[in-house]
Amino acid sequence: MEGSITDAKLPLLPLLNGTPSLQEEGPYTGNGSVDVKGNPASKTHTGKWKACYSILGGEFCGALAYYAVGTNLVSYLTKVQGQSNVTAASNIAAWQGNCYLTTILGAFLADSYWGRHRTIVVSLTTFTFGMVLLTLSAVVPPNMHRSMATFPQEALSSLGLYMTALGLGGIWPCVPTFGADQFDDTDVSEKAQKELFYNWYYFAVNGGFFVASTVIVWVQDNCGWGLGFGIPTLFSVIGVVGFLASMRFYRYQKPGGSALTRICQVVVAAFRKVHVDVPSDSSLLYEMPGKESAIVGSRKLMHTDGLRFFDRAATITASDEASASRPWKLCTVTQVEELKIFARMLPIFLTGVIFNTAEACFPLFVEQGGAMDNHFAAAFALPPASLTTFTCVCILVLAPTYDRVLMPAVSRITGVKRGLSELHRIGVGMVFAVLALAAAAAVETARLRSVEAEAPAVSILWQAPQYVLVGVAKVFGVVGYIEFAYEQSPDAMRSLCQACSLIMVTPGSYLLSAMLTIISSVTGGGGGHGGWIPKNLNEGHLDRFFWLMAALQLINLIAFVCCAATYKSKLPTT
């Protein structure tokens, strides 16, 4: 981290009033944020950790509600609604895909028109309404089916699921960015605290997942689905109320208009001036006078070399001087730099497609565990799916201790105050993703050898390392992508960039599904041979598929290193 905090120690869990700033240049923030009344935000009375507790609490409640639905949804659709396994799996895949695809819509509304706070409030309300419909679908009497043309359970659950997906589209890209907005990055002390926020945000998400996948799933299986959906619905309501209760403490960033429109304006203006020479002196390029940017809610961006073709959009010609401002012909330097920054970030985001296939392999991990000895402590049988708890516990332990234990240790090695940059953190996560798939392959190789030797079945606990390694990969990689999306993006495009990092989960899942289909077709052959992944894993070679995925993760890591080595970081804003 640039700048030094020599004697200040950052607490593991920050105090209610936050850590006193080491740099107090004035009573107001320097990043253009405002308070609930639209006035410049006070450093003393707004933002920092007193604002973040309600944000993190709301995220915990929202994550608990989401995972309470997603973790056990297949059981509800098959056992309660009577859907086939294929239909249920297809519906769940479509729902999960929509959850991530709608993040683009939520980010667009937040950056362009509504702002992050309003988008979160509307999205939380929409999500909660969807949870209410799901709860109602679980308590509708089954005998109503006979007297109605359409099944109320299916109609209510389908509408509820798509309402939750629509709500999550505004929650996921906006909550981490809105939380980071509570810290002024022009203040050295607050910027250090913001780096802590990313870890606590991910801790809150996985805390909700842990409670949902243990307590709530047990309630659903043993106490009924009405209560199983009703409890997370109540938590969702609590999250909305808690989030609204702290409005006076928040710092708000004004929406800057459509980022997609500004990008298109730069592209069109650059192509319209394809034969115009760009001046060698960047000060001759067009920019608004004074300190304020032409983009509402965004500070000015300094001109950078590279991608000089787009500088034509800010090159002033004789026709520009003679006419009024025409944004589709003449753009500001800040607007051009927005496009340049996004173009430089895009290759880093794309490496997230392969990285996210590591977690997408969890269903295969569960199938692998089903072919192993799951008896633990004599008579106790360990469900294969319960081993995902190792991933969750790893995250819950590692996320809050990262800054207290790991960062100081790495800092002593690298000589950098913050230990690892965003790109370094993503790279470390990718290394652990390779190790996780390699561990899964090694365990499967050992299991198949024991089957061939007719030896006792391998214990399911041998899967623990691969789940733990995925947890470590997520703490470094996923949090690194969240931090990268906020720190490197322009002020008025932060929600959009956050959505870009999230949406990479969807093509990652689609890629894994396509690979499974192709490999099954290629290796299956004829005569009923099951290929690498048959119904009976003892007759297949799941280990080869895991080795293939490990190799793919390694290639992705190499590609990421090449992208990171050539990546040009965003210059300080003015």
Disulfide bonds with the S-S distance in Angstrom:
none
